[in-house]
Amino acid sequence: MVTTISKLAGAAPGSLRSLTVAAWLGASLAGALASSASAETLTIALSSTVNTLDPTQAQVVGTDVSVATHLYSPLVARGPDGKLYGVLAENWQPEGDSAWLFNLKPGVTFPGGEPLDAEAVKWNIDRIRNPETKSRNRSWFDPVSEVEVVSPTQVRIKTKGPYPTLPDQLSMIFFLSPEWMKTHNPATEAYGTGPYKLKQFVAGDRLVLEPNDKAVLEKPTFDEVTMRVIPEASARVAGILAGEVDLAFDLPLEDVERIKKSGRADAGWVPSSRSMVVRMNTLKAPLAGNTKLRQALNYAVDKEGMVEAMLGGLGTVSQCQILTPAYFGFNQDLKPYPYDPAKAKQLLKEAGVTTPLKIELEVPLNRYFMASEIGQIVAGQLQEVGVEATIKEMDFGAWVKTYAGRDMGQMALLGQAWPTLDADGMLGLYAAANPTAYFDDKPFDEALKAGRGTTDPAKRLEAYKTATGRMCEEAPVIFLFAQPFTYGTSKKVTWKARGDDWVRATDVVKK
Amino acid sequence: MSRYVIERLGEALVAVWGIVTIVFVVTRMLGDPAVLLLPLGTPEAQVAALRAELGLERPMIIQYLDFLIRAVQGDFGLSYQFFRPAMDLVLERLPATAILAGTSIVLGVIIGSLAGFVAAVKRGSFLEFLAMTVALLGQATPVFWLGIMLILYFGVNLGWLPTGGWDSLASLVLPVLTLSIFVAATVSRLFRSSMLDALSEDYVRTARAKGLPPGTVYTRHAGRNALIPVVTMVAILTAELLGGSAVTETVFSWPGVGRLLLQAIENKDFPVIQAGVFLIAVIFVGTNLLIDLIYPLLDPRIRVTR
């Protein structure tokens, strides 16, 4: 049974085609009666719009990719504990440095009976790799040279060199039916092997899922899952307090405590995988070639105080690295630069800087967490050691043009994360070849290369230890804190909290 | 008459073309969609490839001509984010906006004109003071704040109504209330002042002198003429609301055109911005054209001066 998009005009309940009050009332009553039965329903609030149901084009973990995970199956998925587990894959291992072998679970079929086997996996990956498909995710497979069907239950993915993060990346790749694709549009319809199937899709408003009886890989745990798009944070809080929504994210910090105290619902926070930093353009004067100056700025900013005062303690100070403990490659030995204005002043002297030093701080708006406030606090603290930062606030869309075009100002405030939760991708943002690096450091680049050059986890950890250590020392950024990821739950459920943006009904447990 | 109609129609077309052109140029100066669509830190070659795929590497004049030729045929291109025809997306969201706008206008106009009429007729009374104070508050209160307050009171504290979204008749109540308060406030103040103007006109004095009952004077003579500016205002308000009340739609998670456009602007989804703006421009200009054409029928004096 293929579900198609229900155009707003045809969306029930509240169909507009027969816009009679009777029909409306009838529908609302029927809806009310249906939900008062003992059906186990789950309503999740998404913070932004679902763009497409097509997993080939899904890029945003918090919306499109998370929706795909309910409708389709990946080879592997990341659990709330941060570890990968097999979904379609029984197990997987690297074959030397030039291939990965995946053993698939046998007998998995699409709802119509077509097999989801090695052939189908190859077809899907090749389809993404094909420029004709125009998949925005094609670059994930740049290092892949060939996908080989060994047997119906074995796929070998050959790579141009070591590709240690391939399994992580594959957790964001889902499998469509080649047969079904001939006659359907995956952007608005769905037909997969995931635990749920599409019941209704009201563009811009909601997505209703029902159990996929034919699912064998992951079992549905709710009779109905509704994903509602609620873009406004205070409206999400209202939805949680009113009991209309069972799970919501990105709530305003001050509301977390309020929800807990209300007794109507629950709320909490986890450190997210996104680190807030002040980027310093180390290719531009005065920050270029002046490590002492960059270290001085790190001493000048009181991270602890910022987390206490601004986040009410809801945040974790970065340990002199942009990785959070959730990332592979996190370096436990590093400690944050302590807040020490005296030391900062002394370092500025040693750096040969005449104070007051005038510097620009770009603050892109409407994208990063509390950017405007953080920017002002940072500027205020730099002022105290004799660095006068002029804040330039601008729209993110306009700012990003210069940032991605190798034309960032002297400093900029932003948050950084990488969906595979691997140091390779996150630290790779600072590799000299990257257009947004603004950092050119040989030892750092060497260490990254070493980490990428092997699939042996122990060797990789060693390499990232070097890389993070070097980055802490060289200080191409002012390390701030990991942004808190806040959430609220209704009385009905508990959520296995995770800070990596994945939204899965399987992480929700009925009380 | 026909020449007047043709002139007005020509002006309307030029206006739509002008709006669409300005938006076309401004969006292209604001940002680079290719950078926003790919993860930050994507190698330049890939960004350039996507830019080429979206046809954004061509000179602006070529892009513009291409856009015009297609737009005339009703093709506004594929949305960068949704991978679907841009105009389809906008039209898909139009019913939600239309039902919200329509209900709010009707309700707002009924309440607003009653309040305005009473305020004008009962001039200097406590009723007038009350009606106008409420209207002033209604106009001065930010829609955003009002919406949140209504949600907290009726949705959370009392639990009577849904806090947002659109799946039943009940979810229409709060957003309509929010918008109609705004409409009613605007209409009542305008109707009151134009009613007072009308009441001081010669023809009203004549009607009173003829000994007509006050009711007839208020409704038939003054009221009818006082409605003319109100009709204009209501038409403009309707056009405005049909363009999507972005704030209200965002607060109430209402899947309308306003919210779609807001998102398209944030993400630099040019085709959707262009399709949405085109539609809103047509609604706006069309409304104005309609007013221009209906006016002579409402007010005989306009026919004379033409």
Chai-1 contact restraints between the chains, C-beta under 6 A:
chainA,res_idxA,chainB,res_idxB,connection_type,confidence,min_distance_angstrom,max_distance_angstrom,comment,restraint_id
A,K7,B,E92,contact,1.0,0.0,6.0,A-B,restraint_1
A,L8,B,E92,contact,1.0,0.0,6.0,A-B,restraint_2
A,L8,B,P95,contact,1.0,0.0,6.0,A-B,restraint_3
A,L8,B,A96,contact,1.0,0.0,6.0,A-B,restraint_4
A,A9,B,P95,contact,1.0,0.0,6.0,A-B,restraint_5
A,P13,B,S168,contact,1.0,0.0,6.0,A-B,restraint_6
A,G14,B,D167,contact,1.0,0.0,6.0,A-B,restraint_7
A,G14,B,S168,contact,1.0,0.0,6.0,A-B,restraint_8
A,L16,B,P95,contact,1.0,0.0,6.0,A-B,restraint_9
A,W24,B,L169,contact,1.0,0.0,6.0,A-B,restraint_10
A,S28,B,S168,contact,1.0,0.0,6.0,A-B,restraint_11
A,S28,B,L169,contact,1.0,0.0,6.0,A-B,restraint_12
A,T49,B,Q263,contact,1.0,0.0,6.0,A-B,restraint_13
A,N51,B,Q81,contact,1.0,0.0,6.0,A-B,restraint_14
A,N51,B,F82,contact,1.0,0.0,6.0,A-B,restraint_15
A,T52,B,F83,contact,1.0,0.0,6.0,A-B,restraint_16
A,Q57,B,F83,contact,1.0,0.0,6.0,A-B,restraint_17
A,S139,B,Q46,contact,1.0,0.0,6.0,A-B,restraint_18
A,A187,B,F83,contact,1.0,0.0,6.0,A-B,restraint_19
A,A203,B,E92,contact,1.0,0.0,6.0,A-B,restraint_20
A,G204,B,P255,contact,1.0,0.0,6.0,A-B,restraint_21
A,D205,B,G165,contact,1.0,0.0,6.0,A-B,restraint_22
A,D205,B,W166,contact,1.0,0.0,6.0,A-B,restraint_23
A,D205,B,P255,contact,1.0,0.0,6.0,A-B,restraint_24
A,R228,B,G165,contact,1.0,0.0,6.0,A-B,restraint_25
A,I230,B,S253,contact,1.0,0.0,6.0,A-B,restraint_26
A,P231,B,T250,contact,1.0,0.0,6.0,A-B,restraint_27
A,E232,B,T250,contact,1.0,0.0,6.0,A-B,restraint_28
A,E232,B,V251,contact,1.0,0.0,6.0,A-B,restraint_29
A,S234,B,I148,contact,1.0,0.0,6.0,A-B,restraint_30
A,A235,B,G164,contact,1.0,0.0,6.0,A-B,restraint_31
A,A235,B,S253,contact,1.0,0.0,6.0,A-B,restraint_32
A,A238,B,I151,contact,1.0,0.0,6.0,A-B,restraint_33
A,A238,B,G155,contact,1.0,0.0,6.0,A-B,restraint_34
A,A238,B,V156,contact,1.0,0.0,6.0,A-B,restraint_35
A,A238,B,T163,contact,1.0,0.0,6.0,A-B,restraint_36
A,G239,B,T163,contact,1.0,0.0,6.0,A-B,restraint_37
A,L241,B,V156,contact,1.0,0.0,6.0,A-B,restraint_38
A,A242,B,G155,contact,1.0,0.0,6.0,A-B,restraint_39
A,A242,B,V156,contact,1.0,0.0,6.0,A-B,restraint_40
A,A242,B,T163,contact,1.0,0.0,6.0,A-B,restraint_41
A,E244,B,T163,contact,1.0,0.0,6.0,A-B,restraint_42
A,G397,B,G31,contact,1.0,0.0,6.0,A-B,restraint_43
A,G397,B,K268,contact,1.0,0.0,6.0,A-B,restraint_44
A,A398,B,L30,contact,1.0,0.0,6.0,A-B,restraint_45
A,A398,B,G31,contact,1.0,0.0,6.0,A-B,restraint_46
A,V400,B,V35,contact,1.0,0.0,6.0,A-B,restraint_47
A,K401,B,G31,contact,1.0,0.0,6.0,A-B,restraint_48
A,K401,B,D32,contact,1.0,0.0,6.0,A-B,restraint_49
A,A404,B,V35,contact,1.0,0.0,6.0,A-B,restraint_50
A,L429,B,G41,contact,1.0,0.0,6.0,A-B,restraint_51
A,N434,B,G41,contact,1.0,0.0,6.0,A-B,restraint_52
A,P435,B,E44,contact,1.0,0.0,6.0,A-B,restraint_53
A,T436,B,L40,contact,1.0,0.0,6.0,A-B,restraint_54
A,T436,B,G41,contact,1.0,0.0,6.0,A-B,restraint_55
